[in-house]
Amino acid sequence: MKVTLITGASSGIGEAFARRLAEEKHNLVLVARSETKLHELCDELMLQHGIIAHYVTLDLTEFEADTKLFEETEKHGFEVEWLINNAGFGSMGDFAELDLERELQMVDLNISALVALTHRYLPKMREQKKGVIINVSSTASFQAIPFMATYAATKAFVTSFSEAVAEENRPFNITVTAVCPGPTETNFFAASKAVPFSAKGMQTPEAVVAKALKAVKAKKPLVISGITNYIGAVLGTIAPDSLVTRVVGNVLRPKLKEKK
Ligand SMILES: NC(=O)c1ccc[n+]([C@@H]2O[C@H](COP(=O)([O-])OP(=O)(O)OC[C@H]3O[C@@H](n4cnc5c(N)ncnc54)[C@H](OP(=O)(O)O)[C@@H]3O)[C@@H](O)[C@H]2O)c1
């Protein structure tokens, strides 16, 4: 059975992807750590939309999590035609003072799990000459962000990696799209112990998903969700890096107090 696998589907943007794609009759495999939320969401989507929705409770930072997930999908005869690498989190603070274990877990989740799952599921997509991979990156990927140093760097990796893999797989009729949301109304800031640049102008996860799916349809390798985010990203790439980093640092430095 062909399925769409979504990581980080228990809340926020991942959950919005699950709801929207269930409406579009995709069969789903939902992955996250929160078993109850995944269980309830699968039951609801199966009942509402007459699809198959399977969940896997898994911490993607665990050793060999990608192998476990791949074995689980193989065991059930699921053919992953769409892969949505969405699970991720951030942190905020002076890098030297942040918890190292948590920073490394972020690298494991935002980068290693995404790379491993892409590598696991690509060969079958190539065989079938069909597939979609959506990697949820961020507008944070377009510049260094002092006080969110590791997070921004992980997302810079995701955007760069996705654009390269998109080009490699174009001849195989596989669309790879990096989706770059700006601040979005999800659990992200609570989970990341962070505060947004501004409380105004947050997008809904549904708007991010709608933009992502439009980009996939147009086979775009990169999409920035929201016009303000788009303008911010473009300005950030035009201005000298040292200036952008200084300005962003000056905006975020006082926010560290707000966070405490
Ligand atoms: N919200 C924003 O402002 C924003 C902006 C730009 C980019 N993004 C990106 O959007 C993506 C989704 O985040 P969100 O905003 O929707 O935040 P969210 O509501 O906190 O969702 C994060 C999801 O990732 C899952 N997750 C976290 N750690 C995990 C782990 N170790 N193993 C497996 N699953 C894990 C969470 O589920 P469990 O806790 O149940 O495991 C949850 O389903 C992330 O990659 C984030 O970087 C968000």
The ligand as an SDF file (V2000), in Angstrom:
LIG
                    3D

 48 52  0  0  0  0  0  0  0  0999 V2000
    6.6820   26.9400   14.5540 N   0  0  0  0  0  0  0  0  0  0  0  0
    7.5830   27.7100   13.9720 C   0  0  0  0  0  0  0  0  0  0  0  0
    7.6490   28.9330   14.2220 O   0  0  0  0  0  0  0  0  0  0  0  0
    8.5210   27.1210   12.9410 C   0  0  0  0  0  0  0  0  0  0  0  0
    9.1720   27.9930   12.0540 C   0  0  0  0  0  0  0  0  0  0  0  0
   10.0380   27.4600   11.1080 C   0  0  0  0  0  0  0  0  0  0  0  0
   10.2470   26.0970   11.0500 C   0  0  0  0  0  0  0  0  0  0  0  0
    9.6200   25.2660   11.9210 N   0  0  0  0  0  0  0  0  0  0  0  0
    9.8830   23.8250   11.8290 C   0  0  0  0  0  0  0  0  0  0  0  0
    8.6640   23.1330   11.6810 O   0  0  0  0  0  0  0  0  0  0  0  0
    8.8350   21.7840   12.0990 C   0  0  0  0  0  0  0  0  0  0  0  0
    7.6390   21.3580   12.9350 C   0  0  0  0  0  0  0  0  0  0  0  0
    7.6190   22.1050   14.1260 O   0  0  0  0  0  0  0  0  0  0  0  0
    6.2820   22.7630   14.7160 P   0  0  0  0  0  0  0  0  0  0  0  0
    6.4110   24.2180   14.5730 O   0  0  0  0  0  0  0  0  0  0  0  0
    5.0970   22.0820   14.1650 O   0  0  0  0  0  0  0  0  0  0  0  0
    6.5090   22.4570   16.2650 O   0  0  0  0  0  0  0  0  0  0  0  0
    5.8100   21.3980   17.2510 P   0  0  0  0  0  0  0  0  0  0  0  0
    4.3630   21.6770   17.3470 O   0  0  0  0  0  0  0  0  0  0  0  0
    6.6490   21.4510   18.4780 O   0  0  0  0  0  0  0  0  0  0  0  0
    6.0010   20.0020   16.5120 O   0  0  0  0  0  0  0  0  0  0  0  0
    7.2080   19.2790   16.5360 C   0  0  0  0  0  0  0  0  0  0  0  0
    6.9020   17.8260   16.2280 C   0  0  0  0  0  0  0  0  0  0  0  0
    8.1350   17.0910   16.2430 O   0  0  0  0  0  0  0  0  0  0  0  0
    7.9800   15.9490   17.1060 C   0  0  0  0  0  0  0  0  0  0  0  0
    9.2530   15.6020   17.7320 N   0  0  0  0  0  0  0  0  0  0  0  0
    9.9980   16.3860   18.5490 C   0  0  0  0  0  0  0  0  0  0  0  0
   11.0760   15.6950   18.9720 N   0  0  0  0  0  0  0  0  0  0  0  0
   10.9920   14.4520   18.4080 C   0  0  0  0  0  0  0  0  0  0  0  0
   11.8040   13.2900   18.4760 C   0  0  0  0  0  0  0  0  0  0  0  0
   12.9260   13.2440   19.2090 N   0  0  0  0  0  0  0  0  0  0  0  0
   11.4300   12.1850   17.7810 N   0  0  0  0  0  0  0  0  0  0  0  0
   10.2960   12.2110   17.0460 C   0  0  0  0  0  0  0  0  0  0  0  0
    9.4880   13.2790   16.9330 N   0  0  0  0  0  0  0  0  0  0  0  0
    9.8370   14.3920   17.6060 C   0  0  0  0  0  0  0  0  0  0  0  0
    6.9340   16.4010   18.1300 C   0  0  0  0  0  0  0  0  0  0  0  0
    6.2350   15.2910   18.6700 O   0  0  0  0  0  0  0  0  0  0  0  0
    6.5420   14.5570   20.0610 P   0  0  0  0  0  0  0  0  0  0  0  0
    6.8360   15.6100   21.0660 O   0  0  0  0  0  0  0  0  0  0  0  0
    5.2710   13.7910   20.2920 O   0  0  0  0  0  0  0  0  0  0  0  0
    7.6830   13.6470   19.7730 O   0  0  0  0  0  0  0  0  0  0  0  0
    5.9790   17.1890   17.2500 C   0  0  0  0  0  0  0  0  0  0  0  0
    5.0750   16.3290   16.6050 O   0  0  0  0  0  0  0  0  0  0  0  0
   10.1730   21.7370   12.8200 C   0  0  0  0  0  0  0  0  0  0  0  0
   11.1450   21.1480   11.9930 O   0  0  0  0  0  0  0  0  0  0  0  0
   10.5120   23.2040   13.0650 C   0  0  0  0  0  0  0  0  0  0  0  0
   11.8930   23.4450   13.1280 O   0  0  0  0  0  0  0  0  0  0  0  0
    8.7430   25.7490   12.8620 C   0  0  0  0  0  0  0  0  0  0  0  0
  1  2  1  0
  2  3  2  0
  2  4  1  0
  4  5  1  0
  4 48  2  0
  5  6  2  0
  6  7  1  0
  7  8  2  0
  8  9  1  0
  8 48  1  0
  9 10  1  0
  9 46  1  0
 10 11  1  0
 11 12  1  0
 11 44  1  0
 12 13  1  0
 13 14  1  0
 14 15  2  0
 14 16  1  0
 14 17  1  0
 17 18  1  0
 18 19  2  0
 18 20  1  0
 18 21  1  0
 21 22  1  0
 22 23  1  0
 23 24  1  0
 23 42  1  0
 24 25  1  0
 25 26  1  0
 25 36  1  0
 26 27  1  0
 26 35  1  0
 27 28  2  0
 28 29  1  0
 29 30  1  0
 29 35  2  0
 30 31  1  0
 30 32  2  0
 32 33  1  0
 33 34  2  0
 34 35  1  0
 36 37  1  0
 36 42  1  0
 37 38  1  0
 38 39  2  0
 38 40  1  0
 38 41  1  0
 42 43  1  0
 44 45  1  0
 44 46  1  0
 46 47  1  0
M  CHG  2   8   1  16  -1
M  END
$$$$
